[in-house]
Amino acid sequence: MSTATPADTDTPAPRSQPSRRRTLYRGDPGMWSWVLHRITGATIFFFLFVHVLDT
């Protein structure tokens, strides 16, 4: 028969390493090429938009 109290069962086990918050982009070349593709696409769109308004 166990005599454990509820306070004994509620304490979490200690972690061996502190958890680090990681970002979505972890340096994978495919992810960085996608980000660069999106940035260049937005830049080209803005460039063309400004030059169409200029004419």
PDB file of N, CA, C, O and CB in Angstrom:
ATOM      1  N   MET A   1       0.833  -1.171   0.000  1.00  0.00           N
ATOM      2  CA  MET A   1       0.000   0.000   0.000  1.00  0.00           C
ATOM      3  C   MET A   1       0.886   1.245   0.000  1.00  0.00           C
ATOM      4  O   MET A   1       1.828   1.344   0.786  1.00  0.00           O
ATOM      5  CB  MET A   1      -0.952  -0.008   1.209  1.00  0.00           C
ATOM      6  N   SER A   2       0.582   2.180  -0.875  1.00  0.00           N
ATOM      7  CA  SER A   2       1.388   3.386  -1.014  1.00  0.00           C
ATOM      8  C   SER A   2       0.876   4.486  -0.092  1.00  0.00           C
ATOM      9  O   SER A   2      -0.330   4.646   0.098  1.00  0.00           O
ATOM     10  CB  SER A   2       1.386   3.868  -2.468  1.00  0.00           C
ATOM     11  N   THR A   3       1.807   5.237   0.475  1.00  0.00           N
ATOM     12  CA  THR A   3       1.431   6.345   1.356  1.00  0.00           C
ATOM     13  C   THR A   3       1.841   7.693   0.770  1.00  0.00           C
ATOM     14  O   THR A   3       2.035   8.655   1.513  1.00  0.00           O
ATOM     15  CB  THR A   3       2.066   6.162   2.734  1.00  0.00           C
ATOM     16  N   ALA A   4       1.974   7.772  -0.536  1.00  0.00           N
ATOM     17  CA  ALA A   4       2.387   9.023  -1.179  1.00  0.00           C
ATOM     18  C   ALA A   4       1.271  10.046  -1.098  1.00  0.00           C
ATOM     19  O   ALA A   4       0.098   9.721  -1.279  1.00  0.00           O
ATOM     20  CB  ALA A   4       2.783   8.781  -2.649  1.00  0.00           C
ATOM     21  N   THR A   5       1.641  11.262  -0.829  1.00  0.00           N
ATOM     22  CA  THR A   5       0.664  12.347  -0.765  1.00  0.00           C
ATOM     23  C   THR A   5       0.534  12.995  -2.135  1.00  0.00           C
ATOM     24  O   THR A   5       1.442  12.866  -2.956  1.00  0.00           O
ATOM     25  CB  THR A   5       1.070  13.398   0.300  1.00  0.00           C
ATOM     26  N   PRO A   6      -0.560  13.684  -2.404  1.00  0.00           N
ATOM     27  CA  PRO A   6      -0.701  14.347  -3.703  1.00  0.00           C
ATOM     28  C   PRO A   6       0.397  15.364  -3.984  1.00  0.00           C
ATOM     29  O   PRO A   6       0.732  15.586  -5.147  1.00  0.00           O
ATOM     30  CB  PRO A   6      -2.037  15.028  -3.782  1.00  0.00           C
ATOM     31  N   ALA A   7       0.966  15.986  -2.964  1.00  0.00           N
ATOM     32  CA  ALA A   7       2.048  16.950  -3.168  1.00  0.00           C
ATOM     33  C   ALA A   7       3.287  16.267  -3.733  1.00  0.00           C
ATOM     34  O   ALA A   7       4.043  16.887  -4.481  1.00  0.00           O
ATOM     35  CB  ALA A   7       2.392  17.658  -1.851  1.00  0.00           C
ATOM     36  N   ASP A   8       3.508  14.999  -3.388  1.00  0.00           N
ATOM     37  CA  ASP A   8       4.666  14.276  -3.895  1.00  0.00           C
ATOM     38  C   ASP A   8       4.519  13.949  -5.379  1.00  0.00           C
ATOM     39  O   ASP A   8       5.520  13.898  -6.094  1.00  0.00           O
ATOM     40  CB  ASP A   8       4.876  12.999  -3.099  1.00  0.00           C
ATOM     41  N   THR A   9       3.324  13.731  -5.845  1.00  0.00           N
ATOM     42  CA  THR A   9       3.111  13.348  -7.237  1.00  0.00           C
ATOM     43  C   THR A   9       2.997  14.556  -8.159  1.00  0.00           C
ATOM     44  O   THR A   9       3.102  14.400  -9.376  1.00  0.00           O
ATOM     45  CB  THR A   9       1.865  12.499  -7.355  1.00  0.00           C
ATOM     46  N   ASP A  10       2.787  15.754  -7.622  1.00  0.00           N
ATOM     47  CA  ASP A  10       2.624  16.940  -8.462  1.00  0.00           C
ATOM     48  C   ASP A  10       3.944  17.584  -8.869  1.00  0.00           C
ATOM     49  O   ASP A  10       3.956  18.403  -9.787  1.00  0.00           O
ATOM     50  CB  ASP A  10       1.783  17.950  -7.747  1.00  0.00           C
ATOM     51  N   THR A  11       5.034  17.249  -8.231  1.00  0.00           N
ATOM     52  CA  THR A  11       6.304  17.891  -8.560  1.00  0.00           C
ATOM     53  C   THR A  11       6.872  17.264  -9.826  1.00  0.00           C
ATOM     54  O   THR A  11       6.978  16.041  -9.914  1.00  0.00           O
ATOM     55  CB  THR A  11       7.313  17.768  -7.387  1.00  0.00           C
ATOM     56  N   PRO A  12       7.241  18.089 -10.810  1.00  0.00           N
ATOM     57  CA  PRO A  12       7.806  17.534 -12.049  1.00  0.00           C
ATOM     58  C   PRO A  12       9.246  17.097 -11.843  1.00  0.00           C
ATOM     59  O   PRO A  12       9.944  17.591 -10.958  1.00  0.00           O
ATOM     60  CB  PRO A  12       7.731  18.564 -13.185  1.00  0.00           C
ATOM     61  N   ALA A  13       9.668  16.175 -12.665  1.00  0.00           N
ATOM     62  CA  ALA A  13      11.045  15.707 -12.604  1.00  0.00           C
ATOM     63  C   ALA A  13      11.964  16.804 -13.138  1.00  0.00           C
ATOM     64  O   ALA A  13      11.587  17.507 -14.075  1.00  0.00           O
ATOM     65  CB  ALA A  13      11.223  14.388 -13.411  1.00  0.00           C
ATOM     66  N   PRO A  14      13.152  16.967 -12.572  1.00  0.00           N
ATOM     67  CA  PRO A  14      14.063  18.007 -13.065  1.00  0.00           C
ATOM     68  C   PRO A  14      14.554  17.676 -14.465  1.00  0.00           C
ATOM     69  O   PRO A  14      14.788  16.515 -14.800  1.00  0.00           O
ATOM     70  CB  PRO A  14      15.259  18.175 -12.114  1.00  0.00           C
ATOM     71  N   ARG A  15      14.705  18.706 -15.268  1.00  0.00           N
ATOM     72  CA  ARG A  15      15.176  18.512 -16.644  1.00  0.00           C
ATOM     73  C   ARG A  15      16.696  18.500 -16.674  1.00  0.00           C
ATOM     74  O   ARG A  15      17.355  19.192 -15.898  1.00  0.00           O
ATOM     75  CB  ARG A  15      14.628  19.620 -17.577  1.00  0.00           C
ATOM     76  N   SER A  16      17.237  17.705 -17.578  1.00  0.00           N
ATOM     77  CA  SER A  16      18.689  17.628 -17.671  1.00  0.00           C
ATOM     78  C   SER A  16      19.256  18.856 -18.381  1.00  0.00           C
ATOM     79  O   SER A  16      20.345  19.314 -18.035  1.00  0.00           O
ATOM     80  CB  SER A  16      19.108  16.351 -18.404  1.00  0.00           C
ATOM     81  N   GLN A  17      18.537  19.395 -19.368  1.00  0.00           N
ATOM     82  CA  GLN A  17      18.980  20.579 -20.096  1.00  0.00           C
ATOM     83  C   GLN A  17      17.848  21.588 -20.128  1.00  0.00           C
ATOM     84  O   GLN A  17      16.685  21.210 -20.267  1.00  0.00           O
ATOM     85  CB  GLN A  17      19.438  20.217 -21.534  1.00  0.00           C
ATOM     86  N   PRO A  18      18.173  22.860 -20.003  1.00  0.00           N
ATOM     87  CA  PRO A  18      17.113  23.862 -20.132  1.00  0.00           C
ATOM     88  C   PRO A  18      16.617  23.914 -21.572  1.00  0.00           C
ATOM     89  O   PRO A  18      17.406  23.833 -22.514  1.00  0.00           O
ATOM     90  CB  PRO A  18      17.616  25.255 -19.684  1.00  0.00           C
ATOM     91  N   SER A  19      15.318  24.050 -21.732  1.00  0.00           N
ATOM     92  CA  SER A  19      14.760  24.078 -23.083  1.00  0.00           C
ATOM     93  C   SER A  19      15.032  25.430 -23.719  1.00  0.00           C
ATOM     94  O   SER A  19      14.790  26.470 -23.107  1.00  0.00           O
ATOM     95  CB  SER A  19      13.241  23.785 -23.062  1.00  0.00           C
ATOM     96  N   ARG A  20      15.531  25.418 -24.941  1.00  0.00           N
ATOM     97  CA  ARG A  20      15.805  26.645 -25.679  1.00  0.00           C
ATOM     98  C   ARG A  20      14.717  26.845 -26.706  1.00  0.00           C
ATOM     99  O   ARG A  20      14.279  25.899 -27.360  1.00  0.00           O
ATOM    100  CB  ARG A  20      17.197  26.601 -26.354  1.00  0.00           C
ATOM    101  N   ARG A  21      14.289  28.072 -26.840  1.00  0.00           N
ATOM    102  CA  ARG A  21      13.290  28.380 -27.851  1.00  0.00           C
ATOM    103  C   ARG A  21      13.999  28.478 -29.199  1.00  0.00           C
ATOM    104  O   ARG A  21      14.949  29.246 -29.354  1.00  0.00           O
ATOM    105  CB  ARG A  21      12.523  29.705 -27.512  1.00  0.00           C
ATOM    106  N   ARG A  22      13.539  27.706 -30.161  1.00  0.00           N
ATOM    107  CA  ARG A  22      14.174  27.683 -31.476  1.00  0.00           C
ATOM    108  C   ARG A  22      13.304  28.412 -32.478  1.00  0.00           C
ATOM    109  O   ARG A  22      12.079  28.422 -32.364  1.00  0.00           O
ATOM    110  CB  ARG A  22      14.432  26.239 -31.939  1.00  0.00           C
ATOM    111  N   THR A  23      13.941  29.019 -33.455  1.00  0.00           N
ATOM    112  CA  THR A  23      13.203  29.724 -34.489  1.00  0.00           C
ATOM    113  C   THR A  23      12.764  28.750 -35.568  1.00  0.00           C
ATOM    114  O   THR A  23      13.191  27.596 -35.599  1.00  0.00           O
ATOM    115  CB  THR A  23      14.051  30.850 -35.092  1.00  0.00           C
ATOM    116  N   LEU A  24      11.914  29.230 -36.442  1.00  0.00           N
ATOM    117  CA  LEU A  24      11.436  28.404 -37.535  1.00  0.00           C
ATOM    118  C   LEU A  24      12.559  28.128 -38.535  1.00  0.00           C
ATOM    119  O   LEU A  24      12.667  27.016 -39.053  1.00  0.00           O
ATOM    120  CB  LEU A  24      10.252  29.078 -38.233  1.00  0.00           C
ATOM    121  N   TYR A  25      13.389  29.125 -38.806  1.00  0.00           N
ATOM    122  CA  TYR A  25      14.478  28.982 -39.769  1.00  0.00           C
ATOM    123  C   TYR A  25      15.723  28.514 -39.038  1.00  0.00           C
ATOM    124  O   TYR A  25      16.291  29.252 -38.233  1.00  0.00           O
ATOM    125  CB  TYR A  25      14.747  30.316 -40.517  1.00  0.00           C
ATOM    126  N   ARG A  26      16.140  27.311 -39.312  1.00  0.00           N
ATOM    127  CA  ARG A  26      17.257  26.707 -38.587  1.00  0.00           C
ATOM    128  C   ARG A  26      18.523  26.631 -39.423  1.00  0.00           C
ATOM    129  O   ARG A  26      19.465  25.938 -39.039  1.00  0.00           O
ATOM    130  CB  ARG A  26      16.880  25.327 -38.119  1.00  0.00           C
ATOM    131  N   GLY A  27      18.572  27.319 -40.548  1.00  0.00           N
ATOM    132  CA  GLY A  27      19.782  27.334 -41.339  1.00  0.00           C
ATOM    133  C   GLY A  27      19.816  26.306 -42.447  1.00  0.00           C
ATOM    134  O   GLY A  27      20.858  26.119 -43.076  1.00  0.00           O
ATOM    135  N   ASP A  28      18.715  25.640 -42.704  1.00  0.00           N
ATOM    136  CA  ASP A  28      18.666  24.670 -43.786  1.00  0.00           C
ATOM    137  C   ASP A  28      18.773  25.420 -45.114  1.00  0.00           C
ATOM    138  O   ASP A  28      18.073  26.418 -45.292  1.00  0.00           O
ATOM    139  CB  ASP A  28      17.356  23.819 -43.721  1.00  0.00           C
ATOM    140  N   PRO A  29      19.614  24.986 -46.052  1.00  0.00           N
ATOM    141  CA  PRO A  29      19.781  25.732 -47.305  1.00  0.00           C
ATOM    142  C   PRO A  29      18.482  25.913 -48.088  1.00  0.00           C
ATOM    143  O   PRO A  29      18.285  26.948 -48.724  1.00  0.00           O
ATOM    144  CB  PRO A  29      20.786  25.033 -48.175  1.00  0.00           C
ATOM    145  N   GLY A  30      17.606  24.929 -48.048  1.00  0.00           N
ATOM    146  CA  GLY A  30      16.333  25.072 -48.747  1.00  0.00           C
ATOM    147  C   GLY A  30      15.469  26.169 -48.160  1.00  0.00           C
ATOM    148  O   GLY A  30      14.790  26.890 -48.892  1.00  0.00           O
ATOM    149  N   MET A  31      15.489  26.298 -46.843  1.00  0.00           N
ATOM    150  CA  MET A  31      14.707  27.352 -46.196  1.00  0.00           C
ATOM    151  C   MET A  31      15.261  28.726 -46.530  1.00  0.00           C
ATOM    152  O   MET A  31      14.504  29.655 -46.811  1.00  0.00           O
ATOM    153  CB  MET A  31      14.688  27.152 -44.680  1.00  0.00           C
ATOM    154  N   TRP A  32      16.585  28.857 -46.501  1.00  0.00           N
ATOM    155  CA  TRP A  32      17.189  30.157 -46.802  1.00  0.00           C
ATOM    156  C   TRP A  32      16.993  30.526 -48.263  1.00  0.00           C
ATOM    157  O   TRP A  32      16.817  31.705 -48.568  1.00  0.00           O
ATOM    158  CB  TRP A  32      18.681  30.147 -46.461  1.00  0.00           C
ATOM    159  N   SER A  33      17.014  29.570 -49.171  1.00  0.00           N
ATOM    160  CA  SER A  33      16.762  29.888 -50.577  1.00  0.00           C
ATOM    161  C   SER A  33      15.317  30.318 -50.772  1.00  0.00           C
ATOM    162  O   SER A  33      15.042  31.187 -51.599  1.00  0.00           O
ATOM    163  CB  SER A  33      17.084  28.681 -51.474  1.00  0.00           C
ATOM    164  N   TRP A  34      14.389  29.729 -50.028  1.00  0.00           N
ATOM    165  CA  TRP A  34      12.992  30.150 -50.100  1.00  0.00           C
ATOM    166  C   TRP A  34      12.828  31.580 -49.586  1.00  0.00           C
ATOM    167  O   TRP A  34      12.109  32.375 -50.191  1.00  0.00           O
ATOM    168  CB  TRP A  34      12.102  29.189 -49.296  1.00  0.00           C
ATOM    169  N   VAL A  35      13.486  31.912 -48.475  1.00  0.00           N
ATOM    170  CA  VAL A  35      13.416  33.273 -47.930  1.00  0.00           C
ATOM    171  C   VAL A  35      14.001  34.265 -48.926  1.00  0.00           C
ATOM    172  O   VAL A  35      13.417  35.323 -49.162  1.00  0.00           O
ATOM    173  CB  VAL A  35      14.164  33.365 -46.577  1.00  0.00           C
ATOM    174  N   LEU A  36      15.144  33.938 -49.508  1.00  0.00           N
ATOM    175  CA  LEU A  36      15.759  34.823 -50.501  1.00  0.00           C
ATOM    176  C   LEU A  36      14.864  34.976 -51.723  1.00  0.00           C
ATOM    177  O   LEU A  36      14.764  36.069 -52.282  1.00  0.00           O
ATOM    178  CB  LEU A  36      17.134  34.286 -50.922  1.00  0.00           C
ATOM    179  N   HIS A  37      14.216  33.905 -52.141  1.00  0.00           N
ATOM    180  CA  HIS A  37      13.294  33.950 -53.269  1.00  0.00           C
ATOM    181  C   HIS A  37      12.132  34.891 -52.979  1.00  0.00           C
ATOM    182  O   HIS A  37      11.742  35.677 -53.842  1.00  0.00           O
ATOM    183  CB  HIS A  37      12.772  32.547 -53.593  1.00  0.00           C
ATOM    184  N   ARG A  38      11.577  34.821 -51.774  1.00  0.00           N
ATOM    185  CA  ARG A  38      10.465  35.700 -51.399  1.00  0.00           C
ATOM    186  C   ARG A  38      10.901  37.160 -51.339  1.00  0.00           C
ATOM    187  O   ARG A  38      10.172  38.044 -51.788  1.00  0.00           O
ATOM    188  CB  ARG A  38       9.884  35.275 -50.049  1.00  0.00           C
ATOM    189  N   ILE A  39      12.086  37.417 -50.786  1.00  0.00           N
ATOM    190  CA  ILE A  39      12.575  38.795 -50.682  1.00  0.00           C
ATOM    191  C   ILE A  39      12.826  39.378 -52.061  1.00  0.00           C
ATOM    192  O   ILE A  39      12.437  40.515 -52.329  1.00  0.00           O
ATOM    193  CB  ILE A  39      13.859  38.854 -49.842  1.00  0.00           C
ATOM    194  N   THR A  40      13.469  38.620 -52.942  1.00  0.00           N
ATOM    195  CA  THR A  40      13.740  39.138 -54.281  1.00  0.00           C
ATOM    196  C   THR A  40      12.447  39.310 -55.070  1.00  0.00           C
ATOM    197  O   THR A  40      12.331  40.249 -55.857  1.00  0.00           O
ATOM    198  CB  THR A  40      14.697  38.206 -55.033  1.00  0.00           C
ATOM    199  N   GLY A  41      11.484  38.433 -54.879  1.00  0.00           N
ATOM    200  CA  GLY A  41      10.200  38.588 -55.557  1.00  0.00           C
ATOM    201  C   GLY A  41       9.477  39.846 -55.123  1.00  0.00           C
ATOM    202  O   GLY A  41       8.927  40.565 -55.957  1.00  0.00           O
ATOM    203  N   ALA A  42       9.470  40.121 -53.825  1.00  0.00           N
ATOM    204  CA  ALA A  42       8.832  41.344 -53.325  1.00  0.00           C
ATOM    205  C   ALA A  42       9.573  42.579 -53.809  1.00  0.00           C
ATOM    206  O   ALA A  42       8.951  43.596 -54.116  1.00  0.00           O
ATOM    207  CB  ALA A  42       8.773  41.335 -51.791  1.00  0.00           C
ATOM    208  N   THR A  43      10.897  42.502 -53.879  1.00  0.00           N
ATOM    209  CA  THR A  43      11.695  43.634 -54.357  1.00  0.00           C
ATOM    210  C   THR A  43      11.420  43.916 -55.828  1.00  0.00           C
ATOM    211  O   THR A  43      11.266  45.075 -56.211  1.00  0.00           O
ATOM    212  CB  THR A  43      13.190  43.365 -54.144  1.00  0.00           C
ATOM    213  N   ILE A  44      11.356  42.891 -56.649  1.00  0.00           N
ATOM    214  CA  ILE A  44      11.063  43.074 -58.073  1.00  0.00           C
ATOM    215  C   ILE A  44       9.655  43.626 -58.257  1.00  0.00           C
ATOM    216  O   ILE A  44       9.436  44.504 -59.092  1.00  0.00           O
ATOM    217  CB  ILE A  44      11.219  41.743 -58.837  1.00  0.00           C
ATOM    218  N   PHE A  45       8.699  43.117 -57.482  1.00  0.00           N
ATOM    219  CA  PHE A  45       7.337  43.636 -57.562  1.00  0.00           C
ATOM    220  C   PHE A  45       7.302  45.118 -57.214  1.00  0.00           C
ATOM    221  O   PHE A  45       6.665  45.899 -57.920  1.00  0.00           O
ATOM    222  CB  PHE A  45       6.407  42.853 -56.630  1.00  0.00           C
ATOM    223  N   PHE A  46       7.972  45.515 -56.146  1.00  0.00           N
ATOM    224  CA  PHE A  46       8.007  46.920 -55.750  1.00  0.00           C
ATOM    225  C   PHE A  46       8.690  47.766 -56.821  1.00  0.00           C
ATOM    226  O   PHE A  46       8.219  48.860 -57.133  1.00  0.00           O
ATOM    227  CB  PHE A  46       8.730  47.082 -54.405  1.00  0.00           C
ATOM    228  N   PHE A  47       9.790  47.280 -57.387  1.00  0.00           N
ATOM    229  CA  PHE A  47      10.515  47.987 -58.443  1.00  0.00           C
ATOM    230  C   PHE A  47       9.611  48.221 -59.649  1.00  0.00           C
ATOM    231  O   PHE A  47       9.539  49.337 -60.164  1.00  0.00           O
ATOM    232  CB  PHE A  47      11.768  47.196 -58.862  1.00  0.00           C
ATOM    233  N   LEU A  48       8.924  47.180 -60.098  1.00  0.00           N
ATOM    234  CA  LEU A  48       8.035  47.326 -61.249  1.00  0.00           C
ATOM    235  C   LEU A  48       6.854  48.230 -60.927  1.00  0.00           C
ATOM    236  O   LEU A  48       6.442  49.020 -61.776  1.00  0.00           O
ATOM    237  CB  LEU A  48       7.535  45.960 -61.711  1.00  0.00           C
ATOM    238  N   PHE A  49       6.305  48.136 -59.736  1.00  0.00           N
ATOM    239  CA  PHE A  49       5.185  48.968 -59.328  1.00  0.00           C
ATOM    240  C   PHE A  49       5.572  50.441 -59.344  1.00  0.00           C
ATOM    241  O   PHE A  49       4.806  51.276 -59.826  1.00  0.00           O
ATOM    242  CB  PHE A  49       4.699  48.564 -57.938  1.00  0.00           C
ATOM    243  N   VAL A  50       6.742  50.764 -58.828  1.00  0.00           N
ATOM    244  CA  VAL A  50       7.203  52.158 -58.812  1.00  0.00           C
ATOM    245  C   VAL A  50       7.433  52.660 -60.227  1.00  0.00           C
ATOM    246  O   VAL A  50       7.094  53.805 -60.524  1.00  0.00           O
ATOM    247  CB  VAL A  50       8.494  52.297 -57.986  1.00  0.00           C
ATOM    248  N   HIS A  51       7.994  51.851 -61.105  1.00  0.00           N
ATOM    249  CA  HIS A  51       8.278  52.297 -62.462  1.00  0.00           C
ATOM    250  C   HIS A  51       7.017  52.385 -63.313  1.00  0.00           C
ATOM    251  O   HIS A  51       6.971  53.192 -64.241  1.00  0.00           O
ATOM    252  CB  HIS A  51       9.273  51.366 -63.116  1.00  0.00           C
ATOM    253  N   VAL A  52       6.008  51.595 -63.034  1.00  0.00           N
ATOM    254  CA  VAL A  52       4.738  51.730 -63.748  1.00  0.00           C
ATOM    255  C   VAL A  52       4.039  53.007 -63.301  1.00  0.00           C
ATOM    256  O   VAL A  52       3.458  53.706 -64.131  1.00  0.00           O
ATOM    257  CB  VAL A  52       3.829  50.494 -63.506  1.00  0.00           C
ATOM    258  N   LEU A  53       4.078  53.325 -62.029  1.00  0.00           N
ATOM    259  CA  LEU A  53       3.482  54.572 -61.548  1.00  0.00           C
ATOM    260  C   LEU A  53       4.228  55.791 -62.074  1.00  0.00           C
ATOM    261  O   LEU A  53       3.638  56.860 -62.232  1.00  0.00           O
ATOM    262  CB  LEU A  53       3.463  54.595 -60.024  1.00  0.00           C
ATOM    263  N   ASP A  54       5.503  55.642 -62.341  1.00  0.00           N
ATOM    264  CA  ASP A  54       6.334  56.751 -62.818  1.00  0.00           C
ATOM    265  C   ASP A  54       5.973  57.141 -64.245  1.00  0.00           C
ATOM    266  O   ASP A  54       6.151  58.301 -64.615  1.00  0.00           O
ATOM    267  CB  ASP A  54       7.814  56.379 -62.739  1.00  0.00           C
ATOM    268  N   THR A  55       5.476  56.220 -65.057  1.00  0.00           N
ATOM    269  CA  THR A  55       5.183  56.531 -66.463  1.00  0.00           C
ATOM    270  C   THR A  55       3.825  57.154 -66.641  1.00  0.00           C
ATOM    271  O   THR A  55       3.434  57.472 -67.765  1.00  0.00           O
ATOM    272  CB  THR A  55       5.272  55.288 -67.305  1.00  0.00           C
TER     273      THR A  55
END
